[in-house]
Amino acid sequence: MDKRSQKKKVVKDLFFFLIKFNLLLIPFYAIILLDIDFYPLQIAFANFLALIIRGLGVNASTSGFFLFIGENKLPIDISRDCIGWKSMYSLFALVFAAPGDKKNKLKFLLPWLPVLFVINIFRTLITIFVGLNFGLYYLELVHTFLWQYVMIFALIGIWYIWLRKGKLNIHSFRNILYTEH
């Protein structure tokens, strides 16, 4: 296959990836647009976090999807986004939009979605402890800036593992696309 044919195939594959990815994101955006909450999951996640925090020797209680931490009962709202659904759904959409066998995609996601969930638990706990020990200003700073980027990099890193596992050679794609004729 000559360079021109390779370039056409890469552009076509990229086009179909973007179409599939955007179609898979329709439920993602519908949840956001319709402001759908996951109250049972939020409550379960708040209770799970309270259990871990109490296990670490810190006073923690819940009321619905609110956590109350420490002696001063610092209130933490466990929102829909705290449960990590965005990063997990995004990984699902990225993997399923990429070329490959559906069975292999499911085998890949089976361990990696829980890994992303564990990273999210760690993210939430670190953010809570920063707020408890340093105040709400630092909680917001860590939550909004640090962890948002860490979760994006984790998501992209896991997706990159999928691309490498699926032998989708990103570097050759890039070389084909950017080679001048």
N, C-alpha and C positions, 0 to 999 in steps of 0.2 A: 504494500500500500504506500503510495507516495505521500509526501508532506501535505499536499493540498487535500487529499482524501482524508488523511488523519485529522487535519484541522477541521474539516467539515463534520466528521464523526464526533470530535470532541465538542464542538459548538452545539451539535444536535443533542448529544448526551447531557450537556450542561443545560440546555433549554428544557429538556424533559425533566431533569432533576428539579429545576426551579418551578416548573408547572406542578409537579407532584408535591413538592414541598409546600407550596402556597395552598394547594387544595387540602393538604393535611392540616394546615394551620387554620382552616375555617372554624373548626370547633374551638380552638384556642382563642381566637378573636371573638367568637360568639359568647364564650364564658365571660370574657372581659367586658364586652359591649352590653350584655344583658345583666351584668353584675351578679352572676350566679355564685352563691357561696356554698361552701362545703362544710356546713356547720357540724355534722357528725364527725367528719374527719378532723376538723379544727379542734373540737372538744377532745377527741381521742388523742390528738397530738399534744394538746395542752396537758392532759393527764399524764401522758408518757413522759413529757419533759419534767413535770413536777416530780414524778417518781425518780427520775435520774438525779434531779437537783437535790431532793431529800436524801438520796443515796450518797451524795457528795457532802452531806452534813449541813445543808443550808435549808432554812425554813421555806417551804413552798406549798401553796394551796391553789386551788382552782375554783372558778365559778363560771360555768359554761366554757367559753373559749378564752377566758381571761386567766392569766397566771398572776399570782401575787407572791413576790420573792422577798426574802430577807425579813428582818425585824420590822422594818418600816413598810413592809408589804408593797414594794415597788410593783405597780400594775403593768403587765405586759399583755397587749392584745395579740392573740394568735390569729392573725388574719388568714384569709384564703391563700395568700402568697407565701405565708410562713411554712406551709406544709411541703413546699418544694415542687408543686405540681407543674409550674412553668418549665423548670429545667428538665424534669422527667418527660413531660410531653414533647418538649423541643428535641430531646435526644431521640425519642420514638420517631418523630417526624423526619429528622435528619437521616436516621438509619433507613427508614422505610422509603424515603425519597431517592436514596442512593441506589445504584444498580446492585443486584445480587438476589440470591434465592431467599424467599420469605422464611423458610425453615431456618436457614443460617442466621437471618436477621433476628428471629425470635431467640435462637440459642445465644446470640451475642447479647441481646437485651436482658435476658434472664438474670445474669449476674450483675450487669452494669447498671441497671435501674436501681437495684438495692444499694449499690456503691454510691450512686448519686444521692440517694435518700440518706445514707449515713453521713455523707459530707454535709447535707442540709441540716441534719441533727446537730452535728458539730458546729456548724455556722450559727445556728440558733442559740445553742448553749454559750458559745464564746460571746456572742452579742449580748445575751442576758447578763453574763458575768461582768462584762465591760460596763454595762449600765449600772449594775449593782455596786461595783467597786469605784467607778469613776464618774458616774452621773449620766443623766439622760442625753446631754449634749454629745458625749463620746459614744453612747449607745447609737445615736442617730448617725454619727459620723462613720462608725464601723459598719453599721447596717447598710447605709446608703452607698458608701464609696468602696470600702475594702471588700466586703463580701459579695457585692453585686459583680465586681470584676472577677473575683476568685471563682464564683459559680459559672460565669461565662467561660473562663479559661478551662475549668474542669469539664464543662459540657463540650467545648471544642476539642479538648484533649481526648476525651473518650470517643468522640466522633472520629477523630483522626486515627485512633486505634482501629475503629471499624474500617475506615478507608484502607488502612495498611493491611488489615487482616483480609479484606476482600480483594487485595492485590490491585487496588485502584491507584495506579502510580500518578500521584498528584504532580510530581516534578516533570514527568514527560508531558502531561497535559499542559502545564504552564509553558514548557519549551515550545510545544506545537503552536499554542495560541499566540505567543509573543515573537515568533520567528517572522522576520520580514521576508517578503518575496519580491 
